[in-house]
Every structure is written in C-alpha cells, then in structure tokens.
Amino acid sequence: MKRQLRQLWRTMTIKEKIQVFTGAVFVTCLLSVIFNIWVVKFSLVDFNHILEQNTKCVNLVQALEVEKSYFQDYVQRQEITYDILEEAMSKTEKTVYELPFEYSEIGELRYAQTWSIRNSYEVYTEKREEFLSIGKRNPNYINDLYSIYEMQDYMIAYAKNLMANTMEISSEKYQEKIPSLLSMPWLVVVLGCVLIGVVMNLAKMMNKSIIVPVMKLVKASKQIADNNFYVEDVEVENKDELGELVRAFNKMKYATGEYISALEEKRKTLDLLHAEELEKLEIEGQLESIRFDLLKSQVNPHFLFNTLNVIRGMANLEDAPTTEKMIKALSSLFRYNLKTDDIVVPLFRELKVVEDYMYLQQMRFGERISYDIVCKADKERSLVPAFTFQPLVENAIIHGLSPKEEGGKVRVRILMQGDKLNIYIGDTGVGMTENELLELKEKLQQNQSQGTSHRGIGLGNIYNRVNSMYEGGYVDIYSKSKIGTVIKVVIPQKNEERYVSNNSR
C-alpha cells in the first residue's frame, strides 16, 4: 500500500502535489480549530451553564429573604421606606421568572418545584398587594399579616429545596464530566501527534520530489556558470513537470556549451569595438575642449584688461567718475566670465556680478530700469553654480522689461529653507501667457533651447546644470501676462565642497 502511494505521488503533477499538501494543512488546521472549540464548550460552556443554574437558585433564596426582612421592618414602622421595599419586591419577581422552566432541561422534580414556586408567588403577590393597600384599616390585619409571613416562609423553604436539588444534580453532572476532562490532555497529544505526523510525511515527500531535484539543478547550473558544461546528468525519479525539466536540462547543457563558446568569441570582438568607440569619444572630447580654448583665446584677456585699465585711468584724469565706474564694472564682468573655471562659486561672487551688470544696464536704460537685492543667506558659505544669476537677470531685462515702454524693476530674493538655498529672480515686465509658459517649460524638460524666441537659451543651460548637478535641486518658472515673471532656483547645500577647487576659496 505504501509503495503504491509513493508511485502515485511520483506521477502527480507539481500543482496536484501542492494542492494535496495545502489540503492536508487546511484539514489539519480545521480539525485543530474544531477540537479546540469542542474543548472550550466542554470545559467552559457546560460548566458555566451549571453554575448559572445554581446562581439563579441562590439569588432567589437571597431575594426572598431580603424581601421578608424589609417587609417586616416596613410593617413595624422602622427605617425601611416603601421605595426600598418596592425595589426588593421587584428583584424577587425578577429572580422568580429567571428560573429555568423547560422540562427537557431541568427534569421532572425541578420542573414541579419551579412550577409550585411560580404559582405560590402569584398568590403571595396578590395577598401582599392587598394587605399593603388596605393597611391597618383591615379588621383582619393581624391574621392577614401572619398569613403573609407563613407564605414567605413557605416560598423560602421551597426555594431552598429547589436550590439543594439543583446543586445535587449539578454535582452529579460535574462528576460525570470529570473523567472526560482528565482524558482531554491525552486526547490532545494523540491527535496532535497524528496530525503532525501526516503533515511531516507530506512535507518529506514534497522535499524529495521538488526541493531535492531543484537543488541538483542549482548545483549543476553553478558548475555550468563556471564554464564546465561536461558535468554529470542530473538524475531524478519524478515523472511530473520537474522531471521533464531535468531531462530537457540534460539535453540542453551540451548544446549550450558550444553556444556559449560562440557568444564568448562575439563578446571579445564587441569589447574591442567598444574600446575603440570610447577612444574615439575621448578624442572628440579633447577636440571640443581645444575648440573652446581657441574660442576663449580669440580675446586676449591681458590685452583687454590692460586696455580697460588705461581707459579707466584716463577717465580718472579727466574727472569722469561715472565713466570710470562703468569701465570698472565692465572689467569685473569680463574677468569673471573669462577667468572663472570653477563649477560652483560662493554666493557673494555671483551677487557682485549681478550688481556690476545691473549698474551698466541702469546706465544704459536710465530710470526705466531699477533693481533691489535681498539676501537672507550666508554669502560667504553658500555655494551656487557659476554663471547662474547674470543670465537670468539678463533674461529679465531683455525679455521682460525692454519691451515695456515704462520699463520696470528686477527683484532678487535669496533665502535658506532647511539645507536648500532658494533663489527668486523676478521682473515686473510683460510676462508670458499660459500657452507661452507651458511651451517654455516643455522645451526645458525636453532639453530644447532652439525656437522662435531666444528666451530659453540661458535659462535652458541653467535648468540642465541644476538638474544634473543636484539631487533635489530644480528650476521652476511662474509668469502672468502683463504682470511679470519669476524664476525660482532651488540648490541643496549638502557636500557642495566637492565642486570647488582649492584656489577658489
């Protein structure tokens, strides 16, 4: 029988094996739950039912005795008021009708006693109410009073008999359940061992039919990964999908060896081509750098600076302070643009360039253009990408204020929020419509700076640099037609020293 079961197990598919194993685990859990529910019912619910019946009988005896005591005190004009007596009578009535009164549940004797108590209580209630309503005006007051006392004693005696019988029957039921209760731990152990044994046998069979073949495949695959395609065939007894997979694996491993060898040769050839391509790209980068250096060298910085200084000196001799100041500002702009090699610079350097540039623009446009700068950040320690402020301010003047006949104002606001430097460069110029703003943002996101307007050229360069240099840095644009434009640049200040050369600090 055992051999036949193993043979059947080998022919089952993996899905069927998993279903059998899952079903066995489910049945095991279900049986455990059912057994636990039965144990709880047997050990708690049944005993609680017995205790509840005993408690109801005890409550009846206590309620009758309390009512009798309060009734005597009330009749004798002691401290008991009618309200207290009425509360005691209500409690007695409640306990009387809470007694179990189903023949199949309590048996013949207790049913007869409970029936007698209920009938006697109804007669007693009628007599008691009549006595309390008439009071001492009743000519038979004494006789009726002692008659009520007798009825109370009678009911208390009946209640005590019922309580004694109930406790006796409950004790018998308890004694009947004790042997079963004592045998429960052994039953739990036996049932648990059986269920655990079934699950363990199924787990062992699952391990042998699924895990072991998979581990053999893994071991053979590792050897193949080390370019050893002549390992021994993987052998399993399975006749399921895993067995078919193993047989296909054995057939493929030799053919794969030749294929991998061909791929290796192809990879070496591609590596040589890739190396040549990298070398070509490096040469192109060097050529681009040479072109840039050649472009910068077309303007001789020393000649330019010397010439500007001579003109500045002549302006001083000729007592032309405005001309001297303009030449000084222009000289600073050229020096910063041609001699700044750092990727990022201290904030104060960028602000100095902006001030020089705005001074020259004010001299050009006169009262049409004004500006103010508010900086609430550390100018010495805060770092920003080089050539950031001047292009944005230039955009504000050229595209925002110049087309506006009355001119306007450029505002620069800088503040720190956490570890991020927030830069706002705004103008009160012509602004942009929603469509123009949307088109500009789309061009920036697509790294496109060409188009009918040159507004995005300098801005696109800054947009690309900020997004590529900083994680969490970004550039955003806000604009309304005929109101103005604001460019927001957010620059994180963590680890900015990595961009700064030693001679720039």
ABEGO torsion letter per residue (X at the ends): XAAAAAAAAAABBAAAAAAAAAAAAAAAAAAAAAAAAAAAAAAAAAAAAAAAAAAAAAAAAAAAAAAAAAAAAAAAGBABBAAAAAAAAAAAAAAAAABBABAAAAEAAAAAAAAAAAAAAAAAAAAAAAAAAAEAABAAAAAAAAAAAAAAAAAAAAAAAAAAAAAAAAAAAAAAAAAAAAAAAAAAAAAAAAAAAAAAAAAAAAAAAAAAAAAAAAAAAAAAAAGBAABBBBBBABABAAAAAAAAAAAAAAAAAAAAAAAAAAAAAAAAAAAAAAAAAAAAAAAAAAAAAAAAAABBAAAAAAAAAAAAAAAAAAGBAAAAAAAAAAAAAAAAAAABABABBBAAAAAAAAAAAAAAAAAAAEAABBBBBBBABBAAABBBBBGAAAAAAAAAAAAAAAABAAEEBBBBBBBBBEABBBBBBBBABAEBBAAAAAAAAAAAAAGBABEABAAAAAAAAAAAAAAAABBGBBBBBBBBBGAEBBBBBBBBABGAAAABBAAAX
